Amino acid sequence: MLLQRRPRLVRFGAFEFDLASGDLWKAGRRIRLQNQPRQVLRMLVERHGELVTREELHRELWPDDTFVDFDNGLNVAIRKIRDAVGDLAPSPRFIETERARGYRFIGPVIEPPSQPDVTSAGSEAGSERAMSESPSVCGTEPNQAKAPVNADDGERDVPSLERRPTHHQILVAAVALLVLASSGLWLWHARDRRSPSLRDRDSPVSLAILPLTSGSDHTEELLSAGIADAIITRLSNVSQFRVRPTTAVAQYRGREIDVQEVGRSLQSEYVLMGTIRTTADRVRVSVQLVAAPTGAPVWGNQFDVERGSLLQVEDAIADEIATALRVQISDAERERLDRRYTRSGAAYERYLMGRARLRSVAEEDARQAIAEFEAARDLDPGFAPAYAGLATAAAQLRVRFASSREAEIWDARARQEAGRALQLDPDLAEAHVALAAVHRFQEYDWSTVIRESRRAIELNPSLDLPHLYLAVAYFHIGLLDEADSALEAARHLNPEIRAEPLEIAGAAHLFAGRTAEAVRSLSQANSLTDSRITRYMLAWALYYDGERQRAEAMLETMMSDEGPVPGNARATLAALLASRGATVEARALAERVTSERDLIHHGAYGLGTAYAQLGDPATAVRWLSQAAATGFACYPWYQRDPLLDPIRTDLGFAAFMGELRRSWEDTRAKYIGAT
C-alpha cells in the first residue's frame, strides 16, 4: 500500500476543479477545457474574491516571448470558461468583469480539508471523488475529513516495498478491491434510480426546502428562514421543479423533522434540510437533500463563507440541487436563476431578515420587516426586491393592523414601493403579488388583481398566494368554477391546512350554494384564527344552512367593534332580524349602518338584503347597485339568495338584475376566454 495525497480539489456551485491538474468536473463528468482557459480559471479561483488584473494574467500566462494577440486570447479564454460553467457576463455567478482592468472570481469556493488517501497501487484515485460526494446523515452537518496522518506514524504504518505480501494479505486485498468495485457499480446504478433524467418523466420534480435549523441567536433564526425562502424563490424559476412555497414549509421551523412525514404532508418527492451557524464575520451552512419516500440521502454539502457571501451560497445550493436531480434548465430559466439584484452582502442579509419577519402575522414583525427592508434599500438603492418587500409589508400593515387614519398612509406607501420595484425590474414576481394585494384590499379592483396575479404566476409558478388572490377575485365577480380551480391550484402548491385558503374556500362554497361545505370550511378556519372576517363569513353561512340562532349570536359579538368588517356584520344582522319579523330592531340597525363611513361592498349588500326583507325595494336596489359597483358583482349569488326573494317581482330590481347579468356575461367572455 502506498500513501498518496489527494488532488487539490475545490468546489464552486455544482463544479469541482482540480487546481493541480486543471481538470473541471460536474456531477462526475469531466468538462473539457483547453490549456489556456484552464490556466486562467486556476489563477482566478486561487485568488477568489480578488481582482486579477489583465497585466497579471499577461505576465503569468502570456510571457513576452509569446507571439499572440493577448487581448483576443484572454477574451476567448474567459468566454470558454463562461461557456463551460454556464456563466453570463451581464449577471455573473462566477466571473465578474471590471472593464479595462481585469476579472474577479465571485462564486463561493469550498476547499475540503486536505487528507492523504490510502489506495492500492493498482487502484484509481477516483474513489476519493466518491467519498467527497457522500452525503451526511439527515439533519447533521456533513462529516469532516479526519486529520492527516502524522508523517512519522504514516511511515511506520506503510509496508516496505521489499517485503513480499503473504497469501492472506493478497486474498484480503483482492476481496477489498472486489467490494470497492461492486460498491461503485451499485452507487452508479443507485444514483440513476433515485435521480432519473427528466427526459424519462413528464411531471416536474416536487421539492420542499425547509427552514434551516439554527442556534438560539435571533439573527441565525431569521437567516435560517430567509435563506430557505430565497432558495425557494430561486428554484421556482425552473419549470421542471414544483417547489413548495414558503407558507407551506414555515410550519417546520424549529421542529424535529421526520423526512418521510414531511414528504407525505407536503406531497414532495425530495426534501432539503440543514443547519446554519454564524460568527461575527462568517457563516457556516450545511445542507442535505433527501429522497422523502425512503429517507435516503441524495446529496449534501457544507459552506463556510464570509457573511457577505450568502448570495453565492444560495447560488451554489440551487445549482447543486438541480445537478443532483438531473433537472434540465433552459437558457431563459438559467438567466432568471442566475440574476443578481445586489452585490452588497450586507444589503442582502438585511433583505433576508426582512423576508423572514414577513412570515409572521404579528404587527411588530411587520414593522420590523419594514425597518430591515429600508436598511437593505439604503445600502443599495437599486435593490429591487427590497422595494418589493417594503410594498408587501406596507400592504400587510394596511390590511391587518392599520387604524382608519393609518390605512391611507400605508396604502400609499405600498403602491409607491411596488411601483418602484417594478420600475427597477418589471419581471419581479413579488412586486406583482404586492400590487395585487394592494388592489385586493383597498379598491377591490378585481381586473388589476387578476392581471397582477396572473403575471406573478407566469414569472414564478410555485407561488400559491396569487392563486388565492385569483380565487377571491373570481368569486366576487361571479366566476365560481374559476374560483374553485384557482383554489385547487393553491392547494396543490401548498397542501398545508391554513386559515386563509379555508376562509376563501368557504366563501366560494357559499356563493355557489354549497352551504354545508361552506360551514365546514369556515368552521375549520375559525378554529385556526380569531379573524373577524372569518367569523362574519361563518355566521352568514350558518344562517343559510338553517342555524339562525348561532348566526345571530356570532354577529352580535361584533356589534360594538369598529371598522368595515363589523359594519358588514351589523348590516347582515339587520337582514336576519327583518327576516324573522323583528322589523323595528332591524330598521334601527340598518339606519345606524348607513351612516358608517368605512362601509364596503359586503356591508352594502347586507343593507340591500335588509331593506328587501323590510319591503323597501327602491332602497334595497340602491344599496345592491352600490355593492355591485364597488366590488361584489356575483350575479349567481344575487340570483339565488333567498333574502332577496321579497323584491324579485319589482320592476326596478328586475332591471338591475338584467344589467348585472349582461355585465357578468361580458366578464365571463373576458376572463374565461383568456384562461
N, C-alpha and C positions, 0 to 999 in steps of 0.2 A: 504494500500500500504506500502511496506517495502523498505528501502533504502539499496541496495546491491552493493558491489564493484565488478567490472568485474574481471575475471581471469587474471593472469599475462601472457597475450599472447604476443609473439614476432613472427616476421616473418623472414624467410630466404628463398630465392628463392621462390618456389611455396608452401612452407610449413608454417604452423602455429604450434607453440609449446607453451604449457601452462607450464610455469616454476613452477607453484604451484602444478599442478596435474601430470605433466609429460606426458600429452596426446599430441600426434603428429597427425596433420591433414593435408590433401591435398585435395583441391577442395571440401571441406565439408565432406570428408570421413576420418574417423579415421583410422590411421595406427597402428596396434598392435605392441607393443614393450614390452618385459619383463622388470621386475623391474630394474635389474642391468644396461642394456643398457640405460633405461630412466634416471637413476641417473647420469650415465657417460655423457650423452648428456646434461643434465641440467648443470653440472659443466662446460663443455666446452663452452656452449652458454653464461652462465653468465659471463664468463671471455673471451669472444670472442676477438681474436687478441693477446691473451697472451698464452705463453706456460704453459700448465698444466702438471706438471711432473708426472711420474709414481708413485713416492713416495707420492705425494699429493693425487692422486687417491686411492692409497693403504690405506693411513691413514684415508681418509674420508669414503670410501665405502667398504673396506675390513679390518675391525679392527683386532687387533692381536688375538682376541679370535675366529676368524672365521677360521675354518679348511678347507680351499680350496686352490687349486693351483691358486695363484693370477695371475701369468703371463698368464696362459692359459685362466683364466676367463676374464681378461681385453682384451686379443686379440679377444675372442669370442664376447664380448660386442661391441667392435669397429667394428668388421665385421658385426654384426647385424644392427648397426646404419647405416653403409655404404649401406648395402642392402636396408634398409628402405628408404633412401633418394637418392638412385641411384648414390652414390659416388664411385669413383675409386681411389685406393691408388696411382697408378703411375701418375695420373693427377687429383688431388683432387679439388673439388669446395668448399667443406665444411670443411673436417677434414684432416689436414696436419700432417704427422708423422715426428717427429725428432727422428731418430734412437737411441734407447737405452736411450732416455731422456723423451719423452712424446708426447703430442698431442696439436695441436693448431686449434681452430675453425677459419677458414679464410674467411668464407662467410659473406656478409653484414647482420647484424642483425638489424631489424627495430622494435622498440618498440612503438606502438601507445600511444599517451598521455593518461594517466590514467584518467578515469572519472567514477563516480558512475552511475549505471543503476537503473532506477526505474522500477520495474517489479511487476506484480501481484503475490501474494503469491502462486497461483496455476500454474503460467506460468513457462516455462523452460528458462534457460539462453541462449538458442541457438539463440534468436533474436539478441543478441549482435554480434554474428558472421555475421549474415546477414547484419547488419549495417556496420560492419568493412569492408565488401566486396563491399559495394555500391560504384560505380564509381562516379567520379566528372563530372561536366559539361564540355562539349567539350572545349578544349583549355585553361582550367583553372586548377589550382592545386587542388587536392582532398581537400574537406572540412576538416578543422581542427576540432578536438573534442572541445566541449565547456569546459570551465574551470570547475573544480569540484565545486559543491555547497558548500557554506560556512557551516561549521558544525552547527553553531548556527541557521542559516537560515533554514538549512535542517531539524533540529529537530522541528522547528516551523511549517514546511510545512507537516510533516508526521502526519497523523491522529493517535489519541490514539487508541491502540488495544482494549480498553474497550468501545469505542464509537460504538454504533450499527449503521451500514450503513442504510441510508434511501432507500426507494423503488426506488427513482430516481437514486441514486448512483449505486445501483445494476444493474439497467437497462443499465446505461451508461457503466459500466464495462463489462457487457455481450456483448453489441454491439461492444465495443473496442476489446474484445477477438475474436469475430467472424470476424471482419475486419482483425485483425492480422493473424488469421489462413487462411482466404481466400487469403490475400496478399502473405503469404508464399507459399501456394499451387500454386498461379499464377506465382510467381517468379520461382518456381521449374520447371513448365512446360515451362515458357518463356525461361529459360536457356537451356532446352532441345531443344526448337525450334531453337534458334539462334546459338547454337553450337553443331550440331549433331556429333556423333562419326563418325570417318572416316570409320568405319565398314559399315556405311549406305550410303557411297558415293564412287564413283570410282575416281573422279578427285581430284587433290590436292587443298588445300586452297590457294587462291590468296591473297597476303598481301602487302601493301605499308607502308613502315616505313619512315615517313617524318623527315627532319631535325628539331631538337628541336628549339623552339622559345627562343631566348636569349636576354639579355640586350645589351647595347651599347659597353660593354667591348669586345675588339678584341679577347682575349683568349676565352671568352664564345662563340663567334661566331664560332671560329674554332672547339671548343669542341662540339658544337651543331651539326655540320655536321659530325664530326669524330665519335661520339657515335652512331649516326644513321647508318653510314657506317659500323661500327663494328658489330652492331646487325644484319644488312642485311647479312653480311658475315657469321655470326654465324648461323642464321636460314636457310641460303641457304644450309647447310649441311643436312637438313631434307627433304627427298624425298616427304613427304606429304605437303610441303609448296612450293608455287611458289612465291618467294619474288621478287618484282620489284627491279631492280638494282639501284645503287646509281645514275647513269647517268639519270635515269628516274625521280627520286624524287628530284634531286637537284634544279629543277626549282621552287619548292615551298618554298625554303629558304627565310625567311623574308616576305612572303606573307600572307595575310589574307586567312584562309582556309575555303572552303566550302567542307565538307567531301563528300557529295554526288557527287559534280562535280569532285573531285579527284578520287573517285571510278569509275566514268564513264570514265574519261580520261585515267586512268591507268589500267582500266579493273580489278579492285581489289574488292574483297568482304569485306575486312577489312582494316582499316587504323589506324596506330599507330601515335599519335601526342603527344606533350608535351612541357615542358619548362625546362630550365636549369638556375640556378643561382649559382654563385661562390663567395667565400670569399678567403682570403689568404690561409686558410688551410682546407676549407670544400666545398663540392658541394651538391646542392640540385637538384635532378632530379624528375620531376613529369610527369607521362605518363598516357595516356588513350588509350584504344583500342576501336574502334567504328565500328559498322556494317555500311558499306558505303551505301547500298541501302536505309536504314531507318534513319541513323544518330543516332541510339540507342547505348548508351554506353554498352560495354560488360564487361570491366574490367578496373580498374585504380589503381594506387599506387604512393606513394611518397617515395623517398630515400634521406636521409640526412646523408652523409657519409664524411669521411676524403678524401682529394684529392687523396690519394694513393689507394682508393678503387673503382675506376671507373670500373675496370675489373669485380669485384664482382657484381656491379650494373647491368652491361650488362648481366652477367650470370643469375641474378635473373629475369630481364625483359624477356629474351629469354625463361626461364623456365615457367614463369607465362603466357606468351602468348600461349605456347604450351598447358599448362594446361587449360586455359580458352577456347581454341578452341578444346580441347579434341583430339589433334593430337597424333597419335601413333608414337613413336620413337624407332627404332631398337637399339640393343646393339651397333652395329658398328657406327650408327649415333650418339648415345649418347657419345661414346668415342671421336668422332670428335668434337661434340658440346662442350664437357667439357674440351677439350685440352687447356692448357695454355702455352703460349710461353715465358712468363716472369713473375717473381714475383716482379719486380720493378714497383711500381705505377708511379714513375717519368718517367721511360723509356716508359711506356705505354701511358702516357699523351702526351709526345713529339711525339710518333708514331701517335696518333690520330690527332694531329695538322698537321703533315706532310700529312696524308691521306686527310685531309680537303683541304689543299693547292693544292693538285694534282687535285682536281675537276675543278680548273681554267685552262684556256689555255693561261694565261699570263706568259711571260718569268720570271718575278720577282717572281711569286708564285712558279714556278718550281724550281728556285734556292733556295727559302726559304724552300721548301719541302725537298730538299737535306740537308739543314742545320738541319732541325728537325729530319730527319731520322738518320743523323750522330750522333746527340746528343743522340737519343734513343739507337743506336748501342754502343756508348761509355759507356752509363750507364749499358748496359747488352750486352756484346759481343756475347752471344749465342742467341740473339733475332732474329729468322729467318725472321719474317715479316718486320723488319727494313731493312734487306738487300733486300727483295723483293721490298719494297718501293723505295730504292735507285736505283734499276735496272729500275723500271718503270719511275722514274723521269729523270734518265740519258737518257733513250730511248726517252722520250718526248723532252728533250733538244736537243738531236741529230737530231731528225726528224724535229722539228718545228723551232728551233731558232739558231742552231749552224752554224757558218761560215764554210767554207771549211776546215780551219785549225783546228777548234774545233771539227768537226764531228768525226774524228778518235779517239780523246780523249774520247768523250762521248760514242762512240760506244764500245770502250774497257772497259770503266767503267761499262756500262750496262751489258756486258757479264760477267764481273768479279763478280758483285754483285748478278746477277741472279744465277750464279754457286755456290756462297757461300750460298745463301738461300736454294737452292736445296740440297746442301751438308748437311745442318742442318736439312732439312725436305723435302724429295723427294715428299711429298704429299701436298705441299703448292700451291694451285691453282694460287695465284697471281704471284708466281715466274715463273710458266709455261706460264702465259699470258705475262709477261715481256720478256721472252725468245722468244716467238712467235713474239712480236713487234720488237725485235732486228732483227730477220731474215726477217721480212716483209719489213722493210725499208732500210736495208743495203745490204744484199747479195741476196735478193729475192729468198731465199732458201725455195721454197714452200713445199717441203716434210717435212722440220722441222717445218714450220708454221702450217701445218696440224696436225702433230704429237703432238706438244705442245698445240695447241688449243683444240684438242680432249681430251687430258689429263686434261686440265683445266676444261672442261665441265664435264668430269667424276667426278672430285673432287668437283665441285661447279656448279650444273646445272642451277643456277639462273643468272650466268654471261652472259651478252649479248655481250661483246666485243670479246670473242673468236669466236662467230658465225660470227661476221663481218669479222674477220681475215680469217676465213674459206671461206667466200664468195669471198674475194679478191683473195685468193689462187686459188680457183676453176675457176674463170673466166679467170685468167691468163693462166691456163693450159688447158682451153677449156672445162671444165665440167660445162656447163652453167645451166643445170637443177639443179645440186647440189648447184650452187651459189644461184639460186632462193630459194631453200629450206633453205639454211643457213640464207638468208636474212629474210625469213618468220619467222624462229625461233627467230632471234634477235628482229623482230618487235613484236612477241608475248610476249617476256620478257619485252620489253621496247617500248610501243606504242608512246612515245613522238616523235614529228616531229623534227629531228635534221639534221644538215648539213652532218655529216659523213655517216650515213646509206643512205641518199638520194643520195649522191655522188657515193657510191658503187653500189646502185641500178641502177643509170643512166649508169654507165659503163657496168654493166651486161646486161641491156637492149640494149645498143649499139652493143655489140659484138654478141648478139643473133639476131640482125637485126631489133629490135623493136625501130626504130629511133624516132618516135613521143613520145613514152613513155620515151625514154632516155632524150629528150629535156625537157619534163615536169619535170622529177625528178631533172635534173641538174639545170634547171632554178630556181626551188624551193630552192635547196641547195645554189645556187649563191646568192639568196636573204637573206640567213642566215649567210653568211661568206664572207670574202674577200680573201679566199684561191686561190692561183694561180693554184693549181691542179684542182679545180672545174671550174675555167674559161677556162682552157685549154681543159678539157673534154667536157664542154658545146660547145665550138667553134667547136670541132671535130664533135659532134652530130649534130650541126646546119648545117654543110656542107652536111652531108649525108641526112638530112631532107629537103634539097633544098634551104637553106638560105646561099648561098655562101658569099654574101657581109657582112652579120652580122658576119659570121665565120671569115673571113679575118680581119675585123675591130677589133674583140676581140683578135685575135692572135697578131696583130700589137701592142697592148697595152703592150705586154711583150717583145718587141724586144730589149730594152736596159737593161733589167734585167739580173742578173747573176744567175747561178745555173742550176740544171738538169731540172726543170720544164720549165723555159724559153727556154732551149735547145730543149725540146720536141716541144714547140710551134713554134720555128723557123723552125725545120725540117718539121713539118706538114704544115706550111705556104708555104714552098718551094714546097711541093707536090701540094697544091691548086693552086699556081701560075702557075706551069707547066701544070696543067690540063686545064687551060683556055688559054694556049698559050704564057704566059709570060716567055719564056724559059731562056732568058738572066738573068732576075732577080732571077728566080728560081735556076739556076745553081750557081750563085754567092752566094746566101743564103745557098745552100746546101754545097758548099765548105767551107763556114765560119763555119758551124756546125760541119763538120768532124774534125776540129782542136780543138774542145772543149773537155777539159779533163774530165769533170764530166758527160758526156753523158750517159744516162741509156737506158734500152730496148725500151721504147716508142719512144725515140729520134732516136734510130737505126731503128725502124720500120718506122718512118716518113721519114728517109732518103731512106729506101728501096722503099717506095711508090713514093718519089720524083724522084729517078732515073728510076723507072718503067715508069713514065709519061714522062721522058726525053728521053726514048728509049735506055737506057743503062742496059740491063738485067743482065749482069755479075756483075756490081757494085750493082745493086738492090739486087741480090741474096746474095751477100757478106754481105750486111747490114741486110737483112732479117734473114740470118743464125745467125748473131750476136744477133739480137733481140730474136730469139728463144732460143739461148744458154744461154742468161743472164736473162731470166725470163718471156718472153712473147711468149709462145708456144701455143697460142689459135688457133688450127687448123681450127675450124669452121669459125673464122673471116678471116683468110688468104684465105679460100675457097670462101668467099662471098664478100670481099672488092672490089668494082668496080675500085679503084685506081690501083689495080694490074692487071686489065684486059689486058693492052697492052703487058704483057710478059707471058701470060698463055700458049702460044704455044711454048715458048722457052724450049729447052731440059734441060738446067740447072735448070730452075725454076720447071719443071715437076719432075726432080729427087729430088730436095729439098722438094717439096710437098709430094712426096711418102715417104720420110724418116720421115717427120713431121707427116704424118698420122699414120705410124707404131708406132711412139713414143706416139702419142695421144691415140691409141688403147691400148697400154700397160698401160698407165696411167689410163684409164678408168677401165681396169681389176683390177688394183691395188687398186684403191680407192672406186669404186662403189661396188666391191665385198666385201670390208671390211666395208661398211657403214651399 
